[in-house]
Amino acid sequence: MTSAFGPDDDGALEPPQPTAEGVLAAAFAEVLGVESVGSRDNFVELGGDSLRAMSVSAFARRRGLAVTAHQVLSSETLAELAELAQVAPPAQATPAAAPAATDPSLRTRDDETISRLLNGIR
């Protein structure tokens, strides 16, 4: 695994700040498979791409932060991305049911028709 704290002006490593930076650093580390991530690290330079950016966005959302994949890719540093992060709205307790599952008028085939189609009989 790679260690990636970004050096500050005097060459010392600058660890991420708590809160949004900490959550995003954990997301970068997990998604990119690196050991550690610093405030001045760049997602793309650490090996990130668009698919991994979506994973970072999902990781952050599960921990209460909203960042888009575009923001992940376009931010110069982890610290800059943390400044863009918003508090994610709480997830819905129960997902809405699909209309076809709850509205019988939307069914287009009855059980007999479906059975014949599955058996190759029209």
N, C-alpha and C positions, 0 to 999 in steps of 0.2 A: 504494500500500500504506500501511497505517496503522502508526504506531509507537506502542507501548503500554506502555512501562515505567511501572509504578505509582509515583507519587511517595511519598517517605517523609514524615515529619513536617515537615521543613524545605523540602519541595518538590523536593528532589533526586531524580533517578531512581535506583531501586534495581534493579540487574540481578539476574537469577536466580542462585542459588547453583549450583555444579557438582553433579554426580551426578543424583539424581532430578529436581531442579528443572530442570536443564539439558535433560534428555531431555524432560520435560513441556513446557518452554518451546518446544523445537523442534517438538514435536507440535502445540501450540496454533498456532504461527506457520504451519506447513505447512497444517494443516487449515482454519484460519480465513483464510489469505492475508494475514496481517499481517507487517510487517517484523521486529518484535521484541516480546517479551513479558517483563514484569517479575514479580517475586515477588509483588507485591500485586495483580496483575491478576486479574479475574474472567472466567471462560470465557464465561458468558452475556452479560455486559456487552460483551464483545468481538465478539459476534454468534454465539456458539455455540448449538446446539440439540441435540436428542437424536441425530439422525443423525451430526452432527459429533462428538458425545461418543463414539459408538461407534468412529468413526475414530481419535480420540485414544487410546482404549483399545487398539485394534489396533496403532497406531503404537508405543505404549509397550511392548506385549507383544513386538513384534519386536525391541525393544532391551533386553529383559530385565526390564521392570517390569510388574507387574500392578496395574491400576486398573480399576474398573468404570465404565461410562458413568454410572451413578447417582452415583458419587463425583465424577466430573468435573463433573456438573451441580450437585451440592449443595455442593461446596467453595466457600467464600467467596473464597479466593485460590489462586494457583498454589502458594504455599508450604504452605498447608494440605493441598492435594492431594498434594504431594510427601511430606508426613509420613504419609499414608495408604498410599502406594505400597509394595508388597511386591515381593520378588524373584520374578520369574515362573519357574515350573518350566520346564526345557528342553523344547522341542517333541519329539515323537516322531520318530525317525529315518525311519520308514516308516509311513504310515497303514495302519490295519487294513483289510483287504479286506472288501467287502460280502459278507454270507453267500451271497446268490444267485450271486455270481461264483465262489465256491469250493465250494459244496455243490450237486451236481447234483440232489439230492432236492428242492430248493426250486424247481426250474424247473417252471412250470405249463403251459407251451406248448412244443411241439417246433417245429423250424424250418419244417416244412410248414404248420402251423397259423398261425404268424406270417406266413409268405409269403401265405397266403390272406387273412388279415385285412388285410394291407397292400394287397392287390389288390382288396379289397371283396367277396371271395367268402367265404361262411360255410359 
